[in-house]
């Protein structure tokens, strides 16, 4: 399912998104029928992310509300926090729209704690490693690809510059889009500038 969402992020076409939506709806029906709460929560999280990607914000928040209700009080946390920046954005929106949503605020605090821990690890790894304000930080190779995205080079040219295959560049690009919660190259570059991710000038 996540692969379909990543494919949609990379291609911008609706075919994979429609397929993901259909599959998630079927999975949710099956999980509900079998009364498998943990599975229902996980599928609802995916449904929320898929609806948000489709621009269906109200529906996405409704899926997220239901997932949070089922997860309280002792339900799984990682199923939310592991989704990184896209889930963080949805939780922030839910917390703003519905201040009574205590679980959303608590999860945001948990994700902020994780971000701080990861930043500390990044700093310890080396003095040149830039701190990243992301729940799921970009790897050094993903940062390399991101810098080339902020250039005039197309995919094949980026692959040649990095000495890797075009499919590898596409995979890294999909990961970058997912972590930045964007769906295209221009948005990724804009978001990266907003987050100060470019520690040096991008190649031209």
ABEGO torsion letter per residue (X at the ends): XAAAAAAAAAAGBAAAAAAAAAAAAAAAAAAAAAGBAAAAAAAAAAAAAAAAAAGBAAAAAAAAAAAAAAAOAABBAAAAAAAEAAAAAAAAAAAAABAABAAAAAAAAAAAAAAAAAAAAAAAAEAABBBBABABBBBAAAAAAAAAAABABBAAAAAAAAGBBAAAAAAAAAAAAAAAGBABAAAAAAAAAAAGABABBBBX
